[in-house]
Amino acid sequence: MTSVIRPELLEILACPCPAHAAVEVSKDDRHIVCTKCETKFPIKDAIPVMLLDEAEAGPRGIGG
């Protein structure tokens, strides 16, 4: 699949975890995923929703 998020936006987005790690688009283009804690944030209408209320905690939790 082709990424729904522009590369320029991905360069400036960071997870709200304490590490403020970079994020990447999931393979199915449905989430933004933290490269550190692996928390998933949904993408809705080509807009990443980086709110903790909308997130799925990764295996390390937020900031793990």
C-alpha positions in Angstrom: 0.0 0.0 0.0 1.0 3.6 -0.5 1.4 5.6 2.6 -1.5 8.0 3.3 0.8 10.3 5.3 3.1 12.7 3.5 6.8 12.0 4.3 7.3 15.6 5.3 4.7 15.2 8.1 6.2 12.0 9.3 9.5 13.7 9.8 8.1 16.2 12.3 5.6 13.9 14.1 6.8 12.3 17.4 5.1 10.0 19.9 3.9 11.7 23.1 5.8 9.1 25.1 8.7 10.4 27.3 11.2 9.4 24.6 9.4 11.5 22.0 10.4 8.9 19.5 9.8 9.0 15.8 6.7 7.4 14.3 6.1 5.4 11.1 3.1 4.3 9.2 1.9 0.7 9.8 2.0 -1.8 6.9 -1.7 -1.6 6.5 -1.7 2.3 6.4 -4.3 2.4 9.3 -2.0 3.6 12.1 1.0 5.7 13.0 3.3 3.5 15.2 5.9 4.8 17.7 9.3 3.3 17.0 10.1 3.2 20.7 7.0 2.1 22.7 5.1 0.7 19.7 1.9 2.5 20.6 -0.5 2.8 17.7 -2.4 6.0 16.8 -5.2 5.7 14.2 -5.2 7.5 10.9 -8.6 8.9 10.0 -9.3 10.5 6.6 -5.5 10.7 6.0 -5.0 12.6 9.3 -3.0 11.0 12.2 -5.0 11.2 15.4 -2.2 11.4 18.0 -4.4 11.6 21.1 -3.7 9.1 23.9 -7.5 8.6 24.3 -7.5 7.2 20.7 -4.3 5.2 21.0 -3.7 1.5 21.4 -0.9 1.0 23.9 2.0 -1.0 22.5 3.6 -4.0 24.2 5.8 -1.6 26.1 3.0 0.8 26.9 3.4 4.5 26.5 7.0 5.3 27.0 8.1 1.7 27.8 
